[in-house]
Amino acid sequence: MIVLDTVPSGALLLTVGVLFAAGVYLLLERSLTRVLLGFVLMGNGANLAILVAGGRAGAPPITGATSEPMSDPLAQAMVLTSIVITLALVAFVLAMAYRSWQLHGHDEVQDDLEDTRIARLADADAPSYADSDAEESGSTLDEEAVAVRDEVALPDRETPSGNARGREDA
């Protein structure tokens, strides 16, 4: 069996997938604590994915230090940036959860009253959204066109030059 040097480990790829899946699942919860854990898991999954994409570990990226291939410093810089962004996002969500706990005694996000009102209005107006054109009338488009009066079209009138209005002789 031939193993390529650039192919990442299946266990690492599986770990990235599990971290992202668990993170998305937790992000869809109403509790801000679970949302916070979802952000942490997704951040760790992103960091691991960037490291896997960076390739195999190698020598330090210092020219002339050794003769073996150097590791890619860009992946490490992107992971460091990702860690800082995840930390800022976690601090923000943690502050929101703490404030929610102080004000309401829980960190669960409630439904917005305006969204609930609009959803009720949409349910009441459901029959008005019915598509009347989807029903078959049994006649062809030509038959319907004859029966419908076009309010934009002007009647053909003779102009002083003898041509009908809107028509040109070639």
Secondary structure as a PSIPRED ss2 file (coil, helix, strand):
# PSIPRED VFORMAT (PSIPRED V4.0)

   1 M C   1.000  0.000  0.000
   2 I C   1.000  0.000  0.000
   3 V C   1.000  0.000  0.000
   4 L C   1.000  0.000  0.000
   5 D C   1.000  0.000  0.000
   6 T C   1.000  0.000  0.000
   7 V C   1.000  0.000  0.000
   8 P C   1.000  0.000  0.000
   9 S C   1.000  0.000  0.000
  10 G H   0.000  1.000  0.000
  11 A H   0.000  1.000  0.000
  12 L H   0.000  1.000  0.000
  13 L H   0.000  1.000  0.000
  14 L H   0.000  1.000  0.000
  15 T H   0.000  1.000  0.000
  16 V H   0.000  1.000  0.000
  17 G H   0.000  1.000  0.000
  18 V H   0.000  1.000  0.000
  19 L H   0.000  1.000  0.000
  20 F H   0.000  1.000  0.000
  21 A H   0.000  1.000  0.000
  22 A H   0.000  1.000  0.000
  23 G H   0.000  1.000  0.000
  24 V H   0.000  1.000  0.000
  25 Y H   0.000  1.000  0.000
  26 L H   0.000  1.000  0.000
  27 L H   0.000  1.000  0.000
  28 L C   1.000  0.000  0.000
  29 E C   1.000  0.000  0.000
  30 R C   1.000  0.000  0.000
  31 S E   0.000  0.000  1.000
  32 L H   0.000  1.000  0.000
  33 T H   0.000  1.000  0.000
  34 R H   0.000  1.000  0.000
  35 V H   0.000  1.000  0.000
  36 L H   0.000  1.000  0.000
  37 L H   0.000  1.000  0.000
  38 G H   0.000  1.000  0.000
  39 F H   0.000  1.000  0.000
  40 V H   0.000  1.000  0.000
  41 L H   0.000  1.000  0.000
  42 M H   0.000  1.000  0.000
  43 G H   0.000  1.000  0.000
  44 N H   0.000  1.000  0.000
  45 G H   0.000  1.000  0.000
  46 A H   0.000  1.000  0.000
  47 N H   0.000  1.000  0.000
  48 L H   0.000  1.000  0.000
  49 A H   0.000  1.000  0.000
  50 I H   0.000  1.000  0.000
  51 L H   0.000  1.000  0.000
  52 V H   0.000  1.000  0.000
  53 A H   0.000  1.000  0.000
  54 G C   1.000  0.000  0.000
  55 G C   1.000  0.000  0.000
  56 R C   1.000  0.000  0.000
  57 A C   1.000  0.000  0.000
  58 G C   1.000  0.000  0.000
  59 A E   0.000  0.000  1.000
  60 P C   1.000  0.000  0.000
  61 P C   1.000  0.000  0.000
  62 I C   1.000  0.000  0.000
  63 T C   1.000  0.000  0.000
  64 G C   1.000  0.000  0.000
  65 A C   1.000  0.000  0.000
  66 T C   1.000  0.000  0.000
  67 S C   1.000  0.000  0.000
  68 E C   1.000  0.000  0.000
  69 P C   1.000  0.000  0.000
  70 M E   0.000  0.000  1.000
  71 S C   1.000  0.000  0.000
  72 D C   1.000  0.000  0.000
  73 P H   0.000  1.000  0.000
  74 L H   0.000  1.000  0.000
  75 A H   0.000  1.000  0.000
  76 Q H   0.000  1.000  0.000
  77 A H   0.000  1.000  0.000
  78 M H   0.000  1.000  0.000
  79 V H   0.000  1.000  0.000
  80 L H   0.000  1.000  0.000
  81 T H   0.000  1.000  0.000
  82 S H   0.000  1.000  0.000
  83 I H   0.000  1.000  0.000
  84 V H   0.000  1.000  0.000
  85 I H   0.000  1.000  0.000
  86 T H   0.000  1.000  0.000
  87 L H   0.000  1.000  0.000
  88 A H   0.000  1.000  0.000
  89 L H   0.000  1.000  0.000
  90 V H   0.000  1.000  0.000
  91 A H   0.000  1.000  0.000
  92 F H   0.000  1.000  0.000
  93 V H   0.000  1.000  0.000
  94 L H   0.000  1.000  0.000
  95 A H   0.000  1.000  0.000
  96 M H   0.000  1.000  0.000
  97 A H   0.000  1.000  0.000
  98 Y H   0.000  1.000  0.000
  99 R H   0.000  1.000  0.000
 100 S H   0.000  1.000  0.000
 101 W H   0.000  1.000  0.000
 102 Q H   0.000  1.000  0.000
 103 L H   0.000  1.000  0.000
 104 H H   0.000  1.000  0.000
 105 G C   1.000  0.000  0.000
 106 H C   1.000  0.000  0.000
 107 D C   1.000  0.000  0.000
 108 E E   0.000  0.000  1.000
 109 V C   1.000  0.000  0.000
 110 Q C   1.000  0.000  0.000
 111 D C   1.000  0.000  0.000
 112 D C   1.000  0.000  0.000
 113 L H   0.000  1.000  0.000
 114 E H   0.000  1.000  0.000
 115 D H   0.000  1.000  0.000
 116 T H   0.000  1.000  0.000
 117 R H   0.000  1.000  0.000
 118 I H   0.000  1.000  0.000
 119 A H   0.000  1.000  0.000
 120 R H   0.000  1.000  0.000
 121 L H   0.000  1.000  0.000
 122 A H   0.000  1.000  0.000
 123 D H   0.000  1.000  0.000
 124 A H   0.000  1.000  0.000
 125 D C   1.000  0.000  0.000
 126 A H   0.000  1.000  0.000
 127 P H   0.000  1.000  0.000
 128 S H   0.000  1.000  0.000
 129 Y H   0.000  1.000  0.000
 130 A C   1.000  0.000  0.000
 131 D C   1.000  0.000  0.000
 132 S H   0.000  1.000  0.000
 133 D H   0.000  1.000  0.000
 134 A H   0.000  1.000  0.000
 135 E C   1.000  0.000  0.000
 136 E C   1.000  0.000  0.000
 137 S C   1.000  0.000  0.000
 138 G C   1.000  0.000  0.000
 139 S C   1.000  0.000  0.000
 140 T C   1.000  0.000  0.000
 141 L H   0.000  1.000  0.000
 142 D H   0.000  1.000  0.000
 143 E H   0.000  1.000  0.000
 144 E H   0.000  1.000  0.000
 145 A H   0.000  1.000  0.000
 146 V H   0.000  1.000  0.000
 147 A H   0.000  1.000  0.000
 148 V C   1.000  0.000  0.000
 149 R C   1.000  0.000  0.000
 150 D C   1.000  0.000  0.000
 151 E C   1.000  0.000  0.000
 152 V C   1.000  0.000  0.000
 153 A C   1.000  0.000  0.000
 154 L C   1.000  0.000  0.000
 155 P C   1.000  0.000  0.000
 156 D C   1.000  0.000  0.000
 157 R C   1.000  0.000  0.000
 158 E E   0.000  0.000  1.000
 159 T C   1.000  0.000  0.000
 160 P C   1.000  0.000  0.000
 161 S C   1.000  0.000  0.000
 162 G C   1.000  0.000  0.000
 163 N C   1.000  0.000  0.000
 164 A E   0.000  0.000  1.000
 165 R C   1.000  0.000  0.000
 166 G C   1.000  0.000  0.000
 167 R C   1.000  0.000  0.000
 168 E C   1.000  0.000  0.000
 169 D C   1.000  0.000  0.000
 170 A C   1.000  0.000  0.000
